[in-house]
């Protein structure tokens, strides 16, 4: 895997899930701008309780930057076109706090 940083927007709502042995984790999707006009979807999973809490506080469209282990993927869309994607195990969530007006 590659350690990396992905910046983009939350796509849909992050979801809390329970794994085997009652372990809690969160999954989310982030849309990041790739080469114009291509968007890269990052499938995010988090296990750390702080990272899970931070992800669950985000909503669809929120800007976010994530650090973690990346695995590049390729998928084929309905038209048969190859598309890039990333799988990430998030280790840190960074959000831009809105300034008080």
KAWO-V276683 format. One record per residue. N is the residue number from 1. PHI is phi in radians with two decimals (999 if undefined). PSI is psi as a letter, one per 30 degrees, with the letter a starting at -180 (* if undefined). NEAR is the number of other ideal C-beta (glycine too) atoms within 10 Angstrom. Layout:
BEGIN
N;PHI;PSI;NEAR  N;PHI;PSI;NEAR
END
This chain:
BEGIN
1;999;l;11  2;-2.03;k;10  3;-1.42;k;9  4;-2.70;l;15  5;-2.18;k;12  6;-2.12;k;19  7;-2.09;k;14  8;-3.12;b;20  9;-2.20;k;16  10;-1.08;k;20  11;-2.02;j;16  12;1.45;a;13  13;-1.84;k;11  14;-1.05;k;24  15;-2.16;k;12  16;-1.52;k;13  17;-2.34;l;11  18;-2.05;k;9  19;-1.69;a;9  20;-1.05;l;5  21;1.10;g;5  22;1.07;g;6  23;-1.31;k;9  24;-1.75;k;12  25;-2.57;l;18  26;-2.20;k;23  27;-2.06;k;16  28;-2.71;l;24  29;-2.17;k;18  30;-2.18;k;27  31;-1.63;k;16  32;-2.09;k;19  33;-1.31;k;12  34;-1.72;b;14  35;-1.16;k;8  36;-0.99;k;5  37;-1.66;g;6  38;-1.22;k;10  39;-1.80;k;15  40;-1.95;k;18  41;-1.56;k;19  42;-1.93;j;23  43;-1.53;j;14  44;-1.91;k;24  45;-2.30;k;17  46;-2.35;k;27  47;-2.01;f;14  48;-1.12;k;17  49;-1.08;e;11  50;-1.19;e;11  51;-1.12;e;22  52;-1.05;e;22  53;-1.05;e;13  54;-1.10;e;20  55;-1.15;e;26  56;-1.16;f;15  57;-1.37;f;11  58;-1.56;l;19  59;-2.18;l;10  60;-0.89;k;11  61;1.63;f;10  62;-1.11;k;14  63;-1.32;k;13  64;-2.69;l;22  65;-2.18;k;15  66;-2.20;k;27  67;-1.89;k;16  68;2.85;a;24  69;-1.45;k;13  70;-1.95;k;18  71;-2.23;j;13  72;-1.25;k;12  73;-2.37;l;14  74;-2.29;k;8  75;-2.31;l;10  76;-1.88;k;9  77;-1.39;a;8  78;-1.12;f;5  79;-1.57;g;6  80;1.46;g;6  81;-1.60;k;8  82;-1.28;k;8  83;-2.21;k;15  84;-1.49;k;15  85;-2.61;l;15  86;-2.31;k;20  87;-1.88;k;16  88;-2.29;k;23  89;-1.74;j;17  90;-1.32;k;25  91;-2.03;f;15  92;-2.76;k;14  93;-2.05;k;24  94;-2.19;k;12  95;-2.18;l;15  96;-1.51;j;10  97;-1.27;k;5  98;-1.22;k;6  99;-1.34;k;5  100;-1.23;k;4  101;-1.70;*;3
END
